[in-house]
Amino acid sequence: MHNQRRTTAIADKKKKSIIFMTIAVLVSIYLSIILIFGDKGLLSYYDRKMTIIKVQAEIQTLSRQKEKIKKEIDMMENERNSSLLESEARAFGLILPGELVYKFKNEESGNSDYSGKSDEKKN
């Protein structure tokens, strides 16, 4: 009888141990799956990290393009401003060094024309 109890106790311990180990293994597998494949798992983390790297590279490319375009705009504005300034100065009869000025009398009004425009009829 004593042996039978002991055998039963050992069998119960083995069953409990097997159940505990099975539960522990299943919980470990479940947690591993969640850790790797879950919404916030390692694969998701890796995917987000790669997306961040790609977006940062694109931002750098766009920043360089932006700076290049800004420089082009500044050059165009400077050229336009200098062209505008030159045309305004010429409207007042100013000339660049080394240029010759030819003055023609307007037959209708007798005034000199500095603008270089052809004769236009004024209403």
C-alpha positions as CSV (number, residue, x, y, z in Angstrom):
1,M,0.0,0.0,0.0
2,H,2.8,2.3,0.9
3,N,4.4,1.5,-2.4
4,Q,1.2,2.1,-4.3
5,R,0.8,5.6,-2.7
6,R,4.3,6.4,-3.5
7,T,3.9,5.3,-7.1
8,T,0.8,7.3,-7.4
9,A,2.4,10.3,-5.9
10,I,5.4,10.0,-8.3
11,A,3.0,9.6,-11.2
12,D,1.0,12.7,-10.1
13,K,4.2,14.7,-9.9
14,K,5.2,13.5,-13.3
15,K,1.8,14.5,-14.7
16,K,2.0,17.9,-13.0
17,S,5.5,18.4,-14.3
18,I,4.5,17.4,-17.8
19,I,1.5,19.7,-17.7
20,F,3.6,22.5,-16.3
21,M,6.3,22.0,-18.9
22,T,3.7,21.8,-21.7
23,I,2.0,25.0,-20.5
24,A,5.4,26.7,-20.2
25,V,6.4,25.6,-23.7
26,L,3.1,26.7,-25.2
27,V,3.3,30.1,-23.5
28,S,6.9,30.5,-24.7
29,I,5.8,29.7,-28.3
30,Y,2.9,32.1,-28.0
31,L,5.1,34.9,-26.7
32,S,7.8,34.2,-29.3
33,I,5.2,34.4,-32.1
34,I,3.8,37.7,-30.7
35,L,7.3,39.0,-30.3
36,I,8.3,38.2,-33.9
37,F,5.1,38.5,-35.9
38,G,2.9,40.8,-33.8
39,D,1.8,44.3,-34.6
40,K,4.7,45.7,-32.6
41,G,6.9,42.7,-33.2
42,L,10.4,42.5,-34.6
43,L,9.3,42.1,-38.2
44,S,7.1,45.2,-37.9
45,Y,10.0,47.1,-36.2
46,Y,12.4,46.1,-39.0
47,D,9.9,47.2,-41.6
48,R,9.3,50.5,-40.0
49,K,13.0,51.1,-39.6
50,M,13.6,50.5,-43.3
51,T,10.7,52.8,-44.1
52,I,12.3,55.5,-42.0
53,I,15.6,55.1,-43.7
54,K,14.0,55.4,-47.1
55,V,12.0,58.5,-46.1
56,Q,15.1,60.1,-44.6
57,A,17.0,59.5,-47.9
58,E,14.1,61.0,-49.9
59,I,14.0,64.0,-47.6
60,Q,17.7,64.6,-48.1
61,T,17.2,64.3,-51.9
62,L,14.3,66.7,-51.8
63,S,16.3,69.1,-49.6
64,R,19.1,69.2,-52.1
65,Q,16.6,69.8,-55.0
66,K,15.0,72.5,-52.9
67,E,18.3,74.3,-52.4
68,K,19.2,73.9,-56.1
69,I,15.8,75.4,-57.1
70,K,16.2,78.2,-54.5
71,K,19.6,79.1,-56.1
72,E,18.1,79.1,-59.5
73,I,15.2,81.3,-58.4
74,D,17.7,83.7,-56.7
75,M,19.7,83.8,-59.9
76,M,16.6,84.5,-62.0
77,E,15.4,87.2,-59.7
78,N,18.8,88.9,-59.7
79,E,18.9,88.7,-63.5
80,R,15.3,89.9,-63.8
81,N,15.9,92.7,-61.3
82,S,19.1,93.7,-63.1
83,S,17.2,93.6,-66.4
84,L,14.3,95.6,-64.9
85,L,16.7,98.0,-63.4
86,E,18.5,98.4,-66.7
87,S,15.3,99.0,-68.6
88,E,14.2,101.6,-66.0
89,A,17.6,103.3,-66.2
90,R,17.4,103.4,-70.0
91,A,13.9,104.9,-69.8
92,F,15.5,107.9,-68.0
93,G,18.2,108.2,-70.7
94,L,21.0,106.5,-68.8
95,I,23.6,104.4,-70.7
96,L,26.3,101.9,-69.9
97,P,29.9,102.8,-70.1
98,G,31.2,102.6,-73.7
99,E,27.8,102.9,-75.3
100,L,27.0,105.6,-77.8
101,V,23.8,107.6,-77.7
102,Y,22.0,108.6,-80.9
103,K,19.4,111.3,-80.5
104,F,16.7,111.5,-83.2
105,K,14.2,114.3,-83.4
106,N,10.6,113.3,-83.6
107,E,9.2,115.0,-86.6
108,E,5.7,115.4,-85.2
109,S,6.5,116.8,-81.8
110,G,10.1,118.0,-82.3
111,N,11.1,116.1,-79.1
112,S,14.1,113.8,-78.8
113,D,13.3,110.1,-78.3
114,Y,15.6,108.4,-75.8
115,S,13.6,105.2,-75.3
116,G,14.6,103.7,-78.6
117,K,10.9,102.8,-79.3
118,S,9.5,103.3,-82.8
119,D,7.2,106.2,-83.4
120,E,3.8,105.4,-82.0
121,K,0.6,107.3,-82.5
122,K,-0.7,108.8,-79.3
123,N,-4.4,109.4,-78.9
